[in-house]
Amino acid sequence: MPKLKTKSGAKKRFKVTGSGKIKHKRAYKNHILTKKETKQKRRLGNKSLVTSADMANVKAMLVL
């Protein structure tokens, strides 16, 4: 059976930590920022871990 390729979009959006968890950038920080509060924008700037519900799908895309 041939090797599976990693999805190019997932490769650009997710990063695996040393312990095997997966980090991602939060959504809603790209445009229309004037109506969002400073506190919300500051929180959205931080990286976040993928939830356990989505972990299987993301791992499949990254072929881990």
N, C-alpha and C positions, 0 to 999 in steps of 0.2 A: 504494500500500500504506500502511496507517495506521502511525503511530508505535507502537513497542513500549513497553509499560509496564515499569518496574522493579518487581521483586518487593518487596512491602512489608517482608517479614521480612528479606530480604537488605539492604535499605536501612538497617535499624536495626542490623544486626550487623556490617557491613563498612565500612571507610573507605579511600579510595584516597589514597596518598601522592603527593607532587609528582612522583616519578620513575615513577609508574604501578604501583607495587607495592600490594598490598592487605593491610591490617592487620585483625586480629580479636582478640577476647577469648578467652582460653584457657578450656577447659571444666574442670569439677570444682572450682569455687571457690564454689559457692552454698550447700551445706548438708552436714551430716555432716562438719564440719571438725575435730571433736575427735580423730578417729583419724588425721588427716593431720599429718605433721611440719611444724614451723614453716618449714623450708627449702623444702618442697614448696609450702606456701601462699604463701610469698614469691615463688617462681618463677611460680606460676600467676597472680599479680597483674599481671604484666607483659603487655603486648600482644605479639602474635606476627605474623609474616608468613604468609600463606597459602602452602602448598607448591605446587610447580610442577605436581603431579599434579591438584590441585583448582582451579588457576587458571582453566582454561577454563570449568568449571561456574560458578564464582563470577562471572566476567566476563559470562557469558550471563544470569545472574540480575540483574546490575546494568545490563545492556544497555550495555556499554562498546564 
